Amino acid sequence: MSGSNVRFIVEAGGRLSGRIRVPGDKSISHRSIMLGSLAEGVTHVSGFLEGEDALATLNAFRAMGVQIEGPDQGRVTIHGVGMHGLKAPTAPLDLGNSGTSMRLLAGLLAGQGFDVVMVGDSSLSKRPMRRVTAPLAEMGAQIETTDNGTPPLKIKGGQSLKGMFYKMPMASAQVKSCLLLAGLYAEGRTSVVEPAPTRDHSERMLQGFGYQVDVDGATASVEGGGKLTATDIEVPADISSAAFFMVGASIADGSDITLEHVGINPTRTGVIDILRLMGADITLSNEREVGGEPVADIRVRSAKLKGINIPEALVPLAIDEFPVLFVAAACAEGQTVLTGAEELRVKESDRIQVMADGLIALGVDATPTPDGIVINGSPLQGGRVNGHGDHRISMAFAMAALRAAGAIEIDDCANVATSFPGFESLAANAGLGIQRKG
Ligand code: SPQ
């Protein structure tokens, strides 16, 4: 939970080495609970992310009457209640810091027979929800937000939803997934068209649970009224968590690290493409498919990075990795320019502004723009920066210390536990001089 009491103090210098496995994929963990709960039969999940965000989803389904065992070392057993077996929760569902939980649940709950209220922490309470409530209303849902379009969301049950054809105004896997989940309960066909490819874990997992999803280019469609059949899910390690070590190893001289069993779904690998364009030394081995998702071991050795113009087509494929990619850009020779990434401003924090502020505090020449940033590679000083309760900001600045002239102190780091429980100890084992205070 957000708290300004947790601080990271990270020594300057060092290098990353060894073989590590980062925790399970957050996006896939959320979806495994949602679909497992609605399935008929018992779903066994392994590699589940025991982070606060995925646990918020798990607790929400428990509150709606689903019997869920675990998590125990990444193992979760879900006794599915079927498409119409959820029960009204007795209190508002608290989704903490998790945008994915709230937006996907908005779709899934819009077609239930009971009312639900969804609330979040101070960060989630500022995030835009009209991107889901407006198209859901067109399908027949009744959902109230604040006047600003932010949480809490009050969903009125008992509405009959109609399928629709929706062209998304922004590239968002959460909006796409929300509408497909609502589509399971709608009469007829729901089709969602995306302006650029976004993570397709929902489509893959629905198919894994035996639900037909038709994907035709940029359009994903489902017919309402089907059912899900329980299955077993092995969650790969999260490429978004692995990304911190990819950048850390790239920028710290003498590094050589292997990240095991990482999900390399092509809708998530923009970070590898961008780092390679910058000159990073990244090799994939042991490529295989696990439960419908491709995985690989990723070896990263230090390399001299150069600044680039980041191709806009890669932006949605690396959307969560930009905070740490900005650190790579600060350590690169020359200029890096990011455009077409205005979505970064509505994440757990305004990731363009807070990264620019922190980098500038560390002596980097960084200029935020409305839809991106311009960073000129610069020597990094030590100093004090703020994580703004955003897990990815805190971890990005922790990695920056590998190349800084002095220690970096990072305030407001408690939310690292939303996506990466155990970050400090794993990073310390790999060679980062990190200490947690508070
Ligand atoms: O769940 P939340 O808080 O929105 O998490 C983030 C993150 O950095 O962990 C975004 F801030 O990841 C999103 C991601 O940015 C997870 C996600 C998903 O699982 O569907 C999709 C992306 O969001 P969006 O808004 O682009 O659809």
Residues whose N, C-alpha, C, O or C-beta is under 5 A from the ligand:
A	BS01	SPQ	S27 N97 S98 G99 T100 S101 A171 S172 A173 Q174 V175 I319 D320 K347 E348
